[in-house]
Amino acid sequence: MLPDKRDLYFNMDVGQKARIRLTQGRVWGTILGWKSPQLIFVDITEENEWKNYLKRGARCEIKYLKEGVIHRFETEILDVWDSSSAIKLLAIRFPQALRTKNLRKFPRMRVQISAEVMDSDNQTWHCMIQDISLGGCRVEIHGTTLSLEDELTLFSFLPHQGPLVDVKCKIKNYYGAGCYGLEFQNLNPVQRKALDDFHRTCATLIRHKEDREGDEVLSANLEHISLPELLQTLNRSGKDYQIDIVNGTEFGRIYLKNGDIFAAETSHLIGEEAIFELFSLTQASCHVQRAGVAFKRNVHARLDQLILEFAFRLDEEAIA
């Protein structure tokens, strides 16, 4: 996707964290502002071994994450100001092209909900919805054989929400044993609201408990809330927490001090790499408790940087 230059203005914020990749390495910066279509101002405050390579004329790639979308463009450093030994200010050329990639996927809820599906000839079959999202669902249908791209109409009743009727679907996957992946087609506002409200209701499976040191504050399943989202919520509290993450026989732990990530470990990793491994989990259970941090610090990056770095790694793996 290559939007017009003016589109960049609407996709960038003052204070936006961005990663600057040079030939030698990469550094983190903060967008201070811009003058379209000439230049963008960036503040570099973090100590980094590649910081001295930020020189006039150097080519670089800028990446930033906003609202679940990675934005990427190539540019050139126009000027550099060293206001102190700890701060560099950059003027970079306003890009001619911006590439974007949406990282968001519809969250899936594992369910067991009875439903009916009807084909274009009005033949109806009973089925069981096994998981559901705003984009579609997986259903188990017996007594018939269907084909990819067949069109169906789904009827069901969502617990706590009520009827979900006349939902147009298309078969996109077949998983064997009568299980099909259906993609919802052109949901109307009532259907979309019913699904969205159902997902919000399911998210209340997170159980809030009395917030005393040593007691469990909440439990959550990563099928219903991502670990970055959970950490962002706890970060705003500014308190000390211990988060235990269990995925079968795998175990991880994260310590927060004043809401910030202080240390992390898994069975075979520590520090930031442990964080990235835990970020990749989608079906683990989390148990959060108030606790004083009695652990040697091994994570120094801010939470927003860790989330950005994880998103960029996923993006780069997909490209590779």
Secondary structure, DSSP 8 states (H G I E B T S, - for coil): ----HHHHHHT--TT-EEEEE-SS-EEEEEEEEEETTTEEEEEE-S--TTGGG--TT-EEEEEEEETTEEEEEEEEEEEEEEEETTEEEEEEE--S--EEEE------EEEEEEEEEE-TT--EEEEEEEEE-SSEEEEEE-S----TT-EEEEEEEETTTEEEEEEEEEEEEEEETTEEEEEE-S--HHHHHHHHHHHHHHHTTSEE----BTSEEEEEETTTS-HHHHHHHHHTTT--EEEEEEETTEEEEEEEETTEEEEEEESS-BHHHHHHHHHT-SS-EEEEEE----S-----S-HHHHHHHHHHHHHHHHH-
